[in-house]
């Protein structure tokens, strides 16, 4: 197998591993608030929104140190250990206890920071400026396949159910825990960088991934990674991209947790309201997979760079927000266990609700594939710190969004995303134009990025 084939193999295994783990975790997040609502008349008194707020809050803070952890432990072992913590969080739902639920939320926040920093590092060292666009698309399409499989099961398993029984809950979460563990084991199939790097990449790869028996050398790398993260945080490009990244955190919260809860709370959907949560997740996944696949496969033929893809993403999201505003009752995100009988500006339509799910997924893939691509291109030598900053900003905004989702009506949540999304698109354009100018100045073929 050629070095290039080994690198592509690593990217595919990385994507498949994440697909299994996030089949479990994203399905868990999508149904958590609905399941918890059915538990709150018992001794359990947790909130899915609060849990997610804790996760993303800890996640954001942990990103400051995650490059140091990856530098010491290495990306492969970092992802394996992090995957185990994801499985433990999902397993809590098998027999929920409030203290275990919130404790697991803290630990998975730490694990998530390490997991995503290691992922960004692994993706970058297995790519170059000619393959980063393709590899970002391939990874994203595989990752977001997770939305399809888990939610397909939820759709059929919960068909016609208005109440989620203890047996239903245990069956689902035992299956999700096993799926998460399978994804964790698959990380062991990733070939070590020593086996895949080309000779000219050796120095930079060794600086990030190289094994050393000297504890002093590991600590030196850890301190260097931390300092590099702080230094990169204040560069012009990172500051501008942080606005775009902030938007992805807000809309991540909305499509992965809030929107499914809204659908499940609309009583006018009848006995299908709970199974529609699964169908919504499926169509979010279809949008994500379609976007990731198309933008990955077409990246080598894209002579206009990344801006058209991001423009498509914001237009698609604005259309989705407009339709959701008209279709969903304003109190749907914070409705009680009994749901809501309110009507927005039209009679709630299942077809419109599911179409909006597809649009949310498609728009999200536009933003995330291009952010992964531009970060991998601009910071090929500093991938771990750059991706840590990306996840720091995204997760802190997701934490804020999960917090206000407990209190804000739907119209205010949509308005916040519209404003931040508009400015995030402008700042991305600015960085992309400067990247294109820099590439043109050194005579590279920008269309291959």
C-alpha positions as CSV (number, residue, x, y, z in Angstrom):
1,X,0.0,0.0,0.0
2,X,1.4,3.4,-1.0
3,X,1.9,6.2,1.5
4,X,-1.0,8.1,0.0
5,X,-3.3,5.1,0.2
6,X,-2.3,4.5,3.8
7,X,-3.2,8.1,4.6
8,X,-6.6,7.8,2.9
9,X,-7.1,4.5,4.8
10,X,-6.4,6.4,8.1
11,X,-8.9,9.1,7.2
12,X,-11.6,6.5,6.4
13,X,-11.0,4.6,9.6
14,X,-11.1,7.9,11.5
15,X,-14.4,8.7,9.9
16,X,-15.9,5.2,10.5
17,X,-14.8,5.3,14.2
18,X,-16.4,8.6,14.7
19,X,-19.5,7.4,12.9
20,X,-20.0,4.6,15.4
21,X,-19.3,6.8,18.5
22,X,-21.5,9.6,17.3
23,X,-24.3,7.3,16.1
24,X,-24.6,6.6,19.8
25,X,-23.9,10.1,21.2
26,X,-25.8,12.2,18.8
27,X,-28.8,9.9,19.0
28,X,-28.5,10.1,22.7
29,X,-28.4,13.9,22.6
30,X,-31.4,14.0,20.2
31,X,-33.6,12.0,22.5
32,X,-32.2,12.9,25.9
33,X,-34.5,15.7,26.8
34,X,-37.6,13.7,25.6
35,X,-36.5,10.7,27.6
36,X,-35.7,12.8,30.7
37,X,-39.1,14.5,30.5
38,X,-40.6,11.1,30.9
39,X,-38.4,10.4,33.9
40,X,-39.0,13.6,35.8
41,X,-42.0,12.2,37.8
42,X,-39.5,9.7,39.4
43,X,-36.5,10.3,41.7
44,X,-34.5,11.5,38.7
45,X,-34.5,15.3,38.4
46,X,-32.0,16.1,35.6
47,X,-32.2,18.3,32.5
48,X,-30.9,17.3,29.1
49,X,-30.3,21.0,28.3
50,X,-28.4,21.5,31.5
51,X,-26.3,18.4,30.9
52,X,-25.4,19.6,27.4
53,X,-24.6,23.0,28.8
54,X,-22.2,21.4,31.3
55,X,-20.6,19.2,28.6
56,X,-19.9,22.1,26.3
57,X,-18.8,24.4,29.1
58,X,-16.2,21.9,30.3
59,X,-15.4,21.0,26.7
60,X,-14.5,24.7,26.0
61,X,-12.3,25.1,29.0
62,X,-10.6,21.7,28.4
63,X,-9.6,22.7,24.9
64,X,-6.9,24.9,26.4
65,X,-5.1,21.9,27.7
66,X,-6.1,19.2,25.2
67,X,-3.1,19.9,22.8
68,X,-0.8,19.2,25.7
69,X,-2.5,15.9,26.4
70,X,-2.4,14.9,22.8
71,X,1.3,15.8,22.6
72,X,2.1,13.6,25.6
73,X,-0.2,10.6,25.0
74,X,-0.4,10.7,21.2
75,X,-3.6,11.0,19.1
76,X,-4.5,7.4,18.8
77,X,-4.5,6.6,22.6
78,X,-6.1,10.0,23.2
79,X,-9.1,9.0,21.0
80,X,-9.4,5.5,22.5
81,X,-9.6,6.8,26.1
82,X,-12.0,9.6,25.1
83,X,-14.2,7.1,23.4
84,X,-14.5,5.0,26.6
85,X,-15.8,8.1,28.4
86,X,-18.4,8.7,25.7
87,X,-19.6,5.1,26.2
88,X,-19.8,5.6,30.0
89,X,-22.0,8.8,29.5
90,X,-24.4,6.9,27.3
91,X,-24.5,4.0,29.7
92,X,-25.8,6.3,32.5
93,X,-29.2,6.4,30.8
94,X,-29.6,2.7,31.2
95,X,-30.3,3.3,34.9
96,X,-30.3,7.1,35.4
97,X,-29.3,8.8,38.6
98,X,-29.1,12.6,38.8
99,X,-25.6,12.7,40.4
100,X,-24.2,10.2,37.8
101,X,-25.8,12.1,35.0
102,X,-24.1,15.4,35.8
103,X,-20.8,13.8,36.8
104,X,-20.6,12.0,33.5
105,X,-21.4,15.3,31.8
106,X,-18.3,16.8,33.3
107,X,-16.0,13.9,32.3
108,X,-17.4,13.7,28.7
109,X,-16.7,17.4,28.3
110,X,-13.0,16.8,29.1
111,X,-12.9,13.7,26.9
112,X,-14.6,15.6,24.0
113,X,-11.8,18.2,24.0
114,X,-9.1,15.6,23.8
115,X,-11.0,13.6,21.2
116,X,-11.6,16.4,18.8
117,X,-8.1,17.9,19.1
118,X,-6.6,14.4,18.4
119,X,-9.1,14.1,15.4
120,X,-8.0,17.4,13.9
121,X,-4.3,16.4,14.4
122,X,-4.9,13.0,12.8
123,X,-6.8,14.4,9.8
124,X,-4.1,17.1,9.2
125,X,-1.1,14.8,9.3
126,X,-2.8,12.4,6.9
127,X,-3.5,15.2,4.4
128,X,-1.6,17.9,2.4
129,X,-2.8,21.0,0.7
130,X,-4.0,19.0,-2.3
131,X,-6.0,16.5,-0.2
132,X,-7.2,18.4,2.8
133,X,-10.5,19.4,1.1
134,X,-11.2,15.9,-0.1
135,X,-10.3,14.3,3.3
136,X,-12.4,16.9,5.2
137,X,-15.4,16.0,3.1
138,X,-14.9,12.3,3.4
139,X,-14.5,12.5,7.2
140,X,-17.5,14.7,7.6
141,X,-19.7,12.5,5.4
142,X,-18.7,9.4,7.4
143,X,-19.1,11.2,10.7
144,X,-22.6,12.5,9.9
145,X,-23.8,9.1,8.7
146,X,-24.2,8.6,12.5
147,X,-27.3,10.7,12.4
148,X,-28.9,8.4,9.9
149,X,-28.5,5.0,11.6
150,X,-29.3,5.8,15.2
151,X,-32.3,7.9,14.4
152,X,-33.6,5.4,11.9
153,X,-33.8,2.9,14.8
154,X,-35.6,5.5,17.0
155,X,-38.1,6.2,14.2
156,X,-39.2,2.6,14.0
157,X,-38.8,1.7,17.7
158,X,-40.9,4.6,18.9
159,X,-43.5,4.6,16.1
160,X,-46.9,5.5,17.7
161,X,-45.5,5.9,21.2
162,X,-46.6,8.9,23.3
163,X,-44.7,7.8,26.4
164,X,-41.2,6.2,26.6
165,X,-41.3,3.3,29.0
166,X,-38.4,2.0,31.1
167,X,-38.0,-1.0,28.9
168,X,-37.9,1.1,25.7
169,X,-35.3,3.4,27.3
170,X,-33.0,0.5,28.5
171,X,-33.1,-1.3,25.2
172,X,-32.1,1.8,23.3
173,X,-29.3,2.9,25.5
174,X,-27.8,-0.6,25.9
175,X,-27.6,-0.8,22.1
176,X,-26.1,2.7,21.9
177,X,-23.5,1.9,24.5
178,X,-22.3,-1.1,22.6
179,X,-22.2,0.8,19.3
180,X,-20.0,3.5,21.0
181,X,-17.6,0.9,22.3
182,X,-17.3,-0.6,18.8
183,X,-16.2,2.8,17.4
184,X,-13.7,3.2,20.2
185,X,-12.1,-0.2,19.4
186,X,-11.8,0.8,15.7
187,X,-9.3,3.6,16.6
188,X,-6.7,0.8,17.0
189,X,-6.8,0.2,13.3
190,X,-5.3,3.7,12.5
191,X,-1.8,3.3,11.2
192,X,0.8,5.2,13.2
193,X,2.2,8.3,11.6
194,X,5.6,6.7,11.4
195,X,4.1,4.2,8.9
196,X,2.4,6.8,6.7
197,X,4.5,10.0,6.6
198,X,6.6,10.9,3.6
199,X,10.3,11.7,4.4
200,X,9.8,15.5,3.9
201,X,7.0,15.4,6.6
202,X,9.1,13.7,9.2
203,X,10.3,16.6,11.2
204,X,6.9,18.3,11.6
205,X,5.1,15.0,12.3
206,X,7.6,13.9,14.9
207,X,7.2,17.3,16.6
208,X,3.5,16.5,17.1
209,X,3.2,12.7,17.2
210,X,6.6,11.3,17.9
211,X,7.0,8.9,20.7
212,X,9.7,9.7,23.3
213,X,10.8,7.7,26.3
214,X,11.9,10.9,27.9
215,X,9.4,12.4,30.3
216,X,11.2,15.7,30.0
217,X,10.8,15.8,26.2
218,X,7.0,15.0,26.6
219,X,6.6,17.8,29.1
220,X,8.5,20.2,26.8
221,X,6.1,19.3,23.9
222,X,3.1,19.7,26.2
223,X,4.2,23.2,27.3
224,X,5.1,24.1,23.7
225,X,1.6,23.0,22.6
226,X,-0.1,25.1,25.3
227,X,2.0,28.2,24.4
228,X,1.3,27.7,20.7
229,X,-2.5,27.5,21.5
230,X,-2.4,30.8,23.4
231,X,-0.3,32.5,20.7
232,X,-2.5,31.3,17.8
233,X,-5.7,32.5,19.7
234,X,-4.7,36.1,19.1
235,X,-3.8,35.9,15.4
236,X,-6.0,37.8,13.0
237,X,-7.2,34.7,11.1
238,X,-8.2,32.8,14.2
239,X,-10.1,35.8,15.6
240,X,-12.0,36.2,12.3
241,X,-12.7,32.5,12.0
242,X,-13.9,32.4,15.6
243,X,-17.1,34.3,14.6
244,X,-17.9,31.6,12.0
245,X,-17.0,28.9,14.6
246,X,-19.3,30.6,17.2
247,X,-22.2,30.3,14.7
248,X,-21.5,26.6,14.2
249,X,-21.7,26.1,18.0
250,X,-25.1,27.9,18.2
251,X,-26.6,26.0,15.3
252,X,-25.1,22.7,16.5
253,X,-27.1,23.1,19.7
254,X,-30.2,23.9,17.8
255,X,-30.2,21.0,15.3
256,X,-28.8,18.4,17.7
257,X,-30.9,19.1,20.7
258,X,-33.4,21.9,20.5
259,X,-35.1,21.1,17.2
260,X,-35.8,17.5,18.0
261,X,-37.3,18.6,21.3
262,X,-39.5,21.1,19.5
263,X,-40.9,18.4,17.2
264,X,-41.6,16.0,20.0
265,X,-43.5,18.7,21.9
266,X,-46.0,19.6,19.1
267,X,-49.2,17.8,20.1
268,X,-50.8,18.5,16.7
269,X,-48.4,16.0,15.2
270,X,-50.5,13.3,17.0
271,X,-49.1,9.9,17.9
272,X,-46.2,10.4,15.5
273,X,-44.6,13.2,17.5
274,X,-42.0,11.0,19.3
275,X,-41.1,8.9,16.2
276,X,-40.7,12.1,14.2
277,X,-37.7,13.0,16.4
278,X,-36.0,10.0,14.9
279,X,-37.1,10.9,11.4
280,X,-35.9,14.5,11.9
281,X,-32.5,13.2,12.9
282,X,-32.4,10.9,9.8
283,X,-33.0,13.9,7.5
284,X,-30.4,16.0,9.3
285,X,-28.0,13.2,8.7
286,X,-29.0,13.0,5.0
287,X,-28.2,16.7,4.6
288,X,-24.9,16.3,6.4
289,X,-23.9,13.3,4.3
290,X,-24.9,14.8,1.1
291,X,-23.1,18.0,1.8
292,X,-19.9,16.3,3.1
293,X,-19.8,13.9,0.1
294,X,-20.4,16.6,-2.5
295,X,-18.0,19.2,-1.1
296,X,-15.4,16.5,-0.5
297,X,-15.6,15.0,-4.0
298,X,-15.9,18.3,-5.8
299,X,-13.1,20.1,-3.8
300,X,-10.4,19.4,-6.4
301,X,-12.6,20.9,-9.1
302,X,-13.6,24.0,-7.1
303,X,-11.8,26.8,-8.8
304,X,-13.7,29.4,-6.7
305,X,-12.4,28.3,-3.3
306,X,-14.5,27.8,-0.2
307,X,-16.7,30.9,-0.1
308,X,-19.5,29.7,-2.4
309,X,-20.0,26.6,-0.2
310,X,-20.2,28.8,2.9
311,X,-22.6,31.2,1.1
312,X,-24.8,28.2,0.2
313,X,-24.7,27.1,3.8
314,X,-26.0,30.4,5.2
315,X,-28.7,30.8,2.5
316,X,-29.9,27.2,3.3
317,X,-30.0,27.9,7.0
318,X,-31.8,31.2,6.6
319,X,-34.5,29.4,4.6
320,X,-34.7,26.7,7.3
321,X,-35.0,29.3,10.1
322,X,-37.8,31.2,8.2
323,X,-39.8,28.0,7.7
324,X,-39.3,26.8,11.3
325,X,-40.5,30.2,12.6
326,X,-43.7,29.9,10.6
327,X,-44.2,26.1,11.3
328,X,-43.3,25.6,15.0
329,X,-45.1,27.0,18.1
330,X,-43.0,29.6,19.9
331,X,-43.0,27.7,23.2
332,X,-42.0,24.4,21.7
333,X,-38.4,24.4,23.1
334,X,-39.6,24.9,26.7
335,X,-42.9,23.0,26.6
336,X,-43.8,20.8,29.6
337,X,-44.2,17.0,29.4
338,X,-47.7,17.4,28.1
339,X,-46.4,19.2,25.1
340,X,-47.9,22.3,23.5
341,X,-51.2,22.8,21.6
342,X,-50.2,26.3,20.3
343,X,-50.0,27.1,16.6
344,X,-47.4,29.4,15.0
345,X,-48.2,31.2,11.7
346,X,-49.4,28.1,10.0
347,X,-50.8,24.7,11.0
348,X,-47.8,22.6,12.0
349,X,-46.8,20.5,9.1
350,X,-44.8,17.3,9.5
351,X,-43.5,17.6,5.9
352,X,-42.2,21.1,6.5
353,X,-40.6,20.1,9.8
354,X,-38.7,17.2,8.2
355,X,-37.7,19.3,5.2
356,X,-36.2,21.9,7.6
357,X,-34.2,19.1,9.3
358,X,-32.6,18.3,5.9
359,X,-31.8,22.0,5.4
360,X,-30.2,22.3,8.9
361,X,-28.0,19.3,8.1
362,X,-27.0,20.5,4.7
363,X,-26.2,24.0,5.9
364,X,-24.1,22.6,8.8
365,X,-22.0,20.5,6.5
366,X,-21.3,23.5,4.4
367,X,-19.8,25.4,7.3
368,X,-18.0,22.6,9.0
369,X,-16.3,21.0,6.0
370,X,-15.0,24.4,4.9
371,X,-13.8,25.3,8.4
372,X,-12.0,21.9,8.7
373,X,-10.5,22.5,5.3
374,X,-9.3,26.1,5.9
375,X,-7.8,25.3,9.3
376,X,-6.0,22.2,8.0
377,X,-4.6,24.4,5.1
378,X,-3.6,27.5,7.1
379,X,-2.2,25.6,10.1
380,X,-0.8,22.4,8.7
381,X,2.2,22.7,11.0
382,X,0.2,23.6,14.1
383,X,-2.9,21.5,13.6
384,X,-3.5,20.4,17.2
385,X,-3.5,23.9,18.7
386,X,-5.6,25.3,15.8
387,X,-8.3,22.6,16.1
388,X,-8.3,23.0,19.9
389,X,-9.1,26.7,19.5
390,X,-11.8,25.8,16.9
391,X,-13.4,23.4,19.3
392,X,-12.9,25.8,22.3
393,X,-15.0,28.6,20.6
394,X,-17.5,26.2,19.1
395,X,-18.1,24.4,22.4
396,X,-18.4,27.5,24.6
397,X,-21.0,28.9,22.3
398,X,-22.8,25.6,22.3
399,X,-22.8,25.6,26.1
400,X,-24.3,29.1,26.1
401,X,-26.9,28.1,23.6
402,X,-27.9,25.0,25.6
403,X,-28.2,27.2,28.7
404,X,-30.5,29.8,27.2
405,X,-32.5,27.0,25.5
406,X,-34.0,26.4,28.9
407,X,-35.6,29.8,28.9
408,X,-35.7,31.5,25.4
409,X,-38.7,31.1,23.2
410,X,-38.1,29.8,19.7
411,X,-38.2,33.2,17.9
412,X,-35.3,34.6,20.1
413,X,-33.2,31.5,19.5
414,X,-33.7,31.8,15.7
415,X,-32.9,35.6,15.8
416,X,-29.6,35.0,17.6
417,X,-28.5,32.4,15.0
418,X,-29.4,34.7,12.1
419,X,-27.4,37.6,13.5
420,X,-24.3,35.6,14.4
421,X,-24.5,33.5,11.1
422,X,-24.5,36.7,9.0
423,X,-21.4,38.1,10.6
424,X,-19.7,34.7,10.7
425,X,-20.1,34.4,6.9
426,X,-18.6,37.8,6.4
427,X,-15.5,37.0,8.5
428,X,-15.0,33.6,6.8
429,X,-15.1,35.4,3.4
430,X,-12.4,37.7,4.7
431,X,-10.0,34.9,5.8
432,X,-10.6,32.9,2.6
433,X,-9.8,35.9,0.3
434,X,-6.6,36.5,2.2
435,X,-5.7,32.7,2.0
436,X,-6.4,32.8,-1.8
437,X,-4.2,35.9,-2.2
438,X,-1.4,34.2,-0.2
439,X,-1.6,31.1,-2.3
440,X,-1.6,33.1,-5.5
441,X,1.5,35.0,-4.4
442,X,3.5,31.8,-3.9
443,X,2.2,30.3,-7.2
444,X,0.3,27.3,-5.9
445,X,-2.8,25.9,-7.6
446,X,-5.6,27.2,-5.4
447,X,-8.3,25.2,-7.2
448,X,-6.8,22.0,-5.8
449,X,-7.4,23.0,-2.1
